[in-house]
């Protein structure tokens, strides 16, 4: 047996003449199996360029490549092969594959080479301008017809959604148009599509002619190239002798179509590994049912269907408890639950439970807001008691359903001297660092814009109070029927601390780098949040860029959805981990604590819903009543059911990150009714129905308000 593989792992790694689907439970060593298979293919004579290996993220691709190189060093002292693996471009994400296809063969269909991946800021700045121009060009009677069914806010949201999902929308629209004559909803859809298509085409042409593509563009255009270019299809299908797909449960239907096209007439070269129970990327169109569909297809064609059930992560007692919880959690779901088997031998039952519930807050009725306010302090007190018992901070992970409260918790912990390390994904438009800098640049680009000037004066660079702002406005003159701009008041008053700013405006300096240098030098202030600063500067990354070049970006900044990740300072490494379940995917910790457990599923009813093979679902106004097209309600019900199912899978992923203990941090049951489908609801209901889990509970933890 190679490298202590189980029998099933060994078979998955060594069978090379048939297609294989490996359903790999959490902690079952799927990456070790994938690495072993890759190395054995190399030993059998395959070159790295002939083994297409698709992973979900760039980080996962790099980790996989590193582990392959380590294993090669152990079994194959061939520096030539190692060098080819290091240089290999065939170990990467599906988008890196699409990048290659589009750049290599896109010219056959008239596509420009990729120069940039469309970022949210560039998209919103272009969309806002194009949308305004489109409204101005739209014939009045057409605009009036649209505004009968949508207000201006709804029309803009639907237009944005249509552009971002234009491939799927216009494909689904064909089905709606067939019912146009007798269905009012279909008529509104066709009116909307006919009106908006010129704007969609204009934006698409502008971006693609400049070589700027979104990730959706990469996928759809790559599939189109493979289908329409016999040369591309034949060359790539012949070049890749084996196709290995990691985390297949997170594959979308269109990504599978790309892979399927590359298989050509040789389906036996496919190897997929994943776990439908860990599919948590529905917002990226991942379809967990696809794993079972492809597995059945492989089996029907004589391939292998294997299961890795041994868990080498969780201690036996904890694994028993997670199995019991999971069995109830997935009761009634589309797939059959199979318990994991301990890779450490059989469990010995003890009185101690490795899964515990810790209550916090008062036992009397409370509002959710009151309980959320108390949770960070209560959690801090409980964590401090564990640290006092000798538990290492680095061994504890606090897992959240969403990212929005991580800053709140981390601030409480840091203020009390408890070290933390966070993976914080934040929205740039909510960061003061970004808001202050954008206000400064907005003011310089238009000194007569009072809102930008006021925002800048209120920023950390100037620190003006509301009273000072009010006093400034009182000095304005009323000229020619309107109040003069505050800039003219500042110019007359000329406060000494602002002389540099006035000089900068009058100098006409427009280069962004020089403007920011002037800001930092004259105020002697530098942004504390360097991650946010880097994210802002990335919007203006070209050297020598001027204020005029970024006007659209500044105008659309508040509408942008630019996300960035804050990297913990080195001094905080070794602290308690705080992250979302999505960020924790693929990681493991000795002790996992589930927090913010009252979080509910988002309750959204968007105006437009899409699914391949069905007409678009649309909500619109019919007189004074909001109505929906024929497919809308069924699509909405399906979406809600998928959200509920994914919520259970996210909880399962969270539970299976733990090696030694799993703790659920919840309010006292008598304080509140747990929201449906929240972690508190799912686990407390599941736990109460389970006979395997110890029913012992920790005493309520009350926050020490004197801290």
Buried (B, 14 or more C-beta within 10 A) or exposed (E): EEBEBBEBBBBBBEBBEBBBBBBBBBBBBBBBBBBBBBBBBBEEEBBBBBBBBBBBBEEBBEBBBEBBBEBBEEBEEEEEBBEBBEEBEBBBBBBBBBBBBBBBBBEEEEBBEBEEBBBBBBBBBBBBBBBEEBBEEBEEEEBEBBEEBBEEEBBBBBBBBBBBBBBBBBBBBEBBBEBBEEBBBBBBBBBBBEBBBEBBEBBBEEBBEEBBBBBBBBBBBBBBBBEEBEEBBEEBBEEBBBBBBBBBBBBBBBBBBBBBBBBBEBBBBBBBBBBBBBBBBBEEBBBBBBBBEBBEBBEEEEBBEBBBBBBBBBBBBBBBBBBBBBBBBBEEBEEEBBBBBBBBEEBEEEEEBBBBBBBBBBEEEBEBEBBBBBBBBBBBBBBBEBBEEEBEBBBBBBBBBEBBBBBEBBEBBBEEEBBBBBBBBBBBBEBEBBBBBBBBBBBBBBBEBBEBBBBBBBBEBBEBEEEBBEEBEEEBEEEEEEEBBBBBBBBEEEEEEBEBBBEBBEEEBBBBEBBBEBBEEBBEBEBEBEBBBEBBEEBBEEEEBBBEBBBBBBBBBEBBEBEBEBBBEEEBEEBBBBBBBBBBBBEBBBBBBBBBBBBBBEEEEBBBBBBEEBBBBBBBBEEEEEBBBBBBEBBBEBBBEBBEBBBBBBBBBBBBBBBBBBBBBBBBBEBBEBBEBBBBBBBBBBBEEBEBBBEEEEEBBBBEEEE
